[in-house]
């Protein structure tokens, strides 16, 4: 039996909380709600930015993990995830079982040499494709590149996003948002 459809409600204008900031980023067209189109346009942007073909295995994986993530987030199947639905849904367990795979697949798209790490240009390309401002990607990269080797590994990238989403504090999240 389908769940009742929620009336779309815009995110709050006050974007000081991590969840509000992330939700606003997910709302790629800026209409106040995150739709399935909004969610998948981020994958399309990452694909275009990396120059990968539709049948590239990494693009296929990104779409598949995106489909699983969207299905979990849009539990009532109405094609819209309201802000209230998002903040009620997202937590550490959801990040660990759903979000990290979708975000990891996007990371993999940007990892041009497939070495498990992004250099500064790959990181900036990914963050811009996902809807982050271009002017702060450098400071976010620096916050994550703790050893100063000019690379950000997949695990540290995902851990930083997890920390930001769950409210544990994230140097990258603080710099990006």
C-alpha positions as CSV (number, residue, x, y, z in Angstrom):
1,X,0.0,0.0,0.0
2,X,1.5,3.4,-1.0
3,X,2.2,5.9,1.7
4,X,0.2,9.1,1.5
5,X,1.8,11.9,-0.5
6,X,3.3,14.8,1.3
7,X,2.5,18.3,0.3
8,X,5.8,19.8,-0.8
9,X,7.2,22.2,1.7
10,X,10.2,24.4,1.0
11,X,13.4,24.2,3.1
12,X,13.8,26.9,5.7
13,X,15.3,30.2,4.5
14,X,17.8,29.9,7.4
15,X,20.5,27.7,6.0
16,X,22.7,27.5,9.1
17,X,22.3,23.8,9.9
18,X,24.1,21.1,7.9
19,X,20.9,19.3,6.9
20,X,19.3,22.6,5.6
21,X,22.5,23.4,3.7
22,X,22.7,19.9,2.1
23,X,19.0,20.0,1.3
24,X,19.4,23.3,-0.4
25,X,22.2,21.9,-2.5
26,X,20.0,18.9,-3.5
27,X,17.4,21.3,-4.7
28,X,19.3,22.1,-7.9
29,X,16.6,24.2,-9.5
30,X,16.1,26.3,-6.4
31,X,12.3,25.8,-6.2
32,X,12.4,24.9,-2.5
33,X,11.9,21.1,-2.9
34,X,14.3,18.3,-3.9
35,X,12.7,16.4,-6.8
36,X,14.0,13.2,-8.5
37,X,15.1,15.4,-11.4
38,X,17.1,17.6,-9.0
39,X,18.8,14.5,-7.5
40,X,19.7,13.0,-10.9
41,X,20.8,16.2,-12.5
42,X,23.8,16.0,-10.1
43,X,24.8,12.7,-11.6
44,X,24.4,14.1,-15.1
45,X,26.6,17.1,-14.2
46,X,29.3,14.9,-12.8
47,X,29.1,12.7,-15.9
48,X,29.4,15.7,-18.3
49,X,32.2,17.3,-16.2
50,X,34.2,14.1,-16.4
51,X,33.5,13.4,-20.0
52,X,32.3,9.9,-19.4
53,X,29.9,8.1,-21.8
54,X,26.5,6.9,-20.8
55,X,27.6,3.3,-20.9
56,X,30.8,3.8,-18.8
57,X,30.6,1.4,-15.9
58,X,31.2,4.1,-13.4
59,X,28.2,6.1,-14.8
60,X,26.1,3.0,-14.8
61,X,27.1,2.4,-11.1
62,X,26.4,6.1,-10.2
63,X,22.9,5.9,-11.7
64,X,22.2,2.5,-10.0
65,X,23.3,3.7,-6.6
66,X,21.4,7.0,-7.2
67,X,18.2,5.0,-7.9
68,X,18.6,3.1,-4.7
69,X,19.3,6.2,-2.7
70,X,16.4,8.1,-4.2
71,X,14.0,5.2,-3.7
72,X,14.9,5.2,0.0
73,X,14.6,9.0,0.4
74,X,11.3,9.3,-1.5
75,X,9.5,6.6,0.6
76,X,6.0,7.7,-0.6
77,X,7.1,7.6,-4.2
78,X,5.7,11.0,-5.1
79,X,8.9,12.1,-6.9
80,X,9.6,14.8,-4.3
81,X,11.5,14.8,-1.1
82,X,10.4,17.6,1.2
83,X,12.7,19.2,3.7
84,X,10.7,17.5,6.5
85,X,11.0,14.1,4.8
86,X,14.8,14.7,4.4
87,X,15.5,15.7,8.0
88,X,13.4,12.9,9.3
89,X,15.1,10.4,7.1
90,X,18.8,11.2,7.1
91,X,21.0,10.0,9.9
92,X,24.2,8.0,10.5
93,X,22.6,4.6,9.7
94,X,21.1,5.9,6.4
95,X,24.4,7.4,5.5
96,X,26.2,4.1,6.2
97,X,23.7,1.9,4.4
98,X,22.6,4.2,1.5
99,X,24.2,7.6,1.0
100,X,27.9,6.6,1.2
101,X,27.4,4.3,-1.8
102,X,25.8,7.0,-3.9
103,X,28.4,9.6,-2.9
104,X,31.2,7.1,-3.4
105,X,30.0,6.4,-6.9
106,X,30.1,10.1,-7.7
107,X,33.6,10.3,-6.2
108,X,34.6,7.4,-8.5
109,X,33.4,9.4,-11.5
110,X,35.7,12.2,-10.7
111,X,38.7,9.9,-9.9
112,X,40.1,10.1,-13.5
113,X,43.1,7.9,-12.8
114,X,41.1,5.5,-10.6
115,X,43.7,5.5,-7.8
116,X,41.1,6.0,-5.0
117,X,42.0,9.6,-4.4
118,X,41.2,13.0,-5.9
119,X,43.7,15.7,-6.6
120,X,42.7,19.3,-6.2
121,X,41.3,19.7,-9.7
122,X,39.3,16.4,-9.6
123,X,37.9,17.4,-6.2
124,X,36.9,20.9,-7.4
125,X,35.3,19.4,-10.5
126,X,33.3,17.0,-8.4
127,X,32.2,19.6,-5.8
128,X,31.1,22.0,-8.5
129,X,29.2,19.3,-10.4
130,X,27.4,18.5,-7.2
131,X,26.3,22.1,-6.7
132,X,28.9,23.5,-4.3
133,X,30.2,27.0,-4.8
134,X,33.5,27.1,-6.8
135,X,35.0,29.7,-4.5
136,X,35.4,27.4,-1.5
137,X,36.4,24.1,-3.0
138,X,40.0,24.9,-2.4
139,X,39.6,25.5,1.3
140,X,37.5,22.4,1.6
141,X,40.3,20.4,-0.2
142,X,42.9,21.8,2.1
143,X,40.8,20.9,5.1
144,X,40.6,17.3,4.0
145,X,44.2,17.0,2.8
146,X,45.6,16.7,6.3
147,X,48.9,15.2,5.3
148,X,49.5,17.8,2.5
149,X,50.1,15.2,-0.2
150,X,47.8,17.0,-2.6
151,X,45.3,14.1,-2.6
152,X,42.0,13.3,-0.8
153,X,41.2,9.7,-0.4
154,X,37.7,8.2,-0.9
155,X,37.4,7.1,2.7
156,X,38.3,10.5,4.2
157,X,36.0,12.2,1.8
158,X,33.0,10.1,2.7
159,X,33.9,10.2,6.4
160,X,33.9,14.0,6.3
161,X,30.5,14.2,4.6
162,X,29.1,11.7,7.1
163,X,30.4,13.8,10.0
164,X,28.8,16.9,8.5
165,X,25.5,15.3,7.9
166,X,25.3,13.7,11.3
167,X,26.4,16.9,13.1
168,X,29.7,15.5,14.3
169,X,31.6,18.4,12.7
170,X,33.6,18.3,9.5
171,X,36.4,20.5,8.4
172,X,35.4,20.0,4.7
173,X,31.7,20.6,5.5
174,X,32.5,23.7,7.4
175,X,34.6,25.0,4.5
176,X,32.2,24.0,1.7
177,X,29.0,25.2,3.2
